[in-house]
Amino acid sequence: METKIFARTVLWFEVAAFSLLVALSWADEIFGVPALLFGGSHQPDFREACLETIVILAVAIPIVSRTRRIVARLFYLEHFLRVCA
């Protein structure tokens, strides 16, 4: 039971990290963080934020799905340990 909670926690951390990346990308476009920190002008370009979101999702979806499959296989193999022991 403890392993299932740990596996769900890992998946939630992955999803939270990728969501944070998307949120930071959009916050950068909306608020102009580099312009606020270093000075200069800010011109929001929402196409860039959309492209960054697409790239992040293109990386996040396979990683989260692969992790989910690995965790499911781990539970499947753990079942055999109980049977064989």
SVG drawing of the C-alpha trace seen along z (x, -y; Angstrom):
<svg xmlns="http://www.w3.org/2000/svg" viewBox="-2 -50 21 69">
<polyline fill="none" stroke="black" stroke-width="0.4" points="0.0,0.0 2.8,-2.4 4.3,-1.8 1.1,-2.9 1.1,-6.1 4.7,-6.8 4.0,-6.1 1.0,-8.5 3.2,-11.1 5.8,-10.8 3.2,-11.2 1.7,-14.2 5.2,-15.8 5.8,-15.3 2.5,-16.9 3.0,-19.7 6.5,-20.5 5.3,-20.6 2.3,-22.7 4.7,-25.1 6.8,-25.4 3.7,-26.2 2.6,-28.8 6.0,-30.4 6.0,-30.6 2.7,-32.4 3.6,-34.6 6.7,-35.7 4.6,-36.7 1.9,-38.4 4.0,-40.3 7.3,-40.6 9.5,-39.3 12.9,-40.0 11.7,-43.6 10.8,-44.0 14.1,-42.5 16.5,-44.1 14.6,-47.1 13.7,-47.7 10.5,-47.4 8.0,-44.6 6.0,-43.5 3.9,-40.4 4.0,-37.7 1.3,-35.1 2.4,-33.0 5.7,-32.4 3.9,-31.3 1.7,-29.0 4.7,-27.4 6.5,-27.0 3.3,-25.4 3.1,-23.0 6.8,-22.0 6.4,-21.5 3.3,-19.3 5.1,-17.4 7.7,-16.5 5.4,-16.1 2.8,-13.7 5.3,-11.0 7.2,-11.3 4.1,-11.1 2.6,-8.2 5.9,-6.3 6.2,-6.8 2.7,-5.6 3.4,-2.4 6.6,-1.7 4.7,-2.1 2.0,0.2 4.6,2.8 6.3,2.4 3.0,3.3 2.4,6.2 5.9,7.6 5.5,7.0 2.5,9.3 4.7,12.1 7.1,11.6 4.2,12.3 3.2,15.4 6.7,16.8 7.7,16.0"/>
</svg>
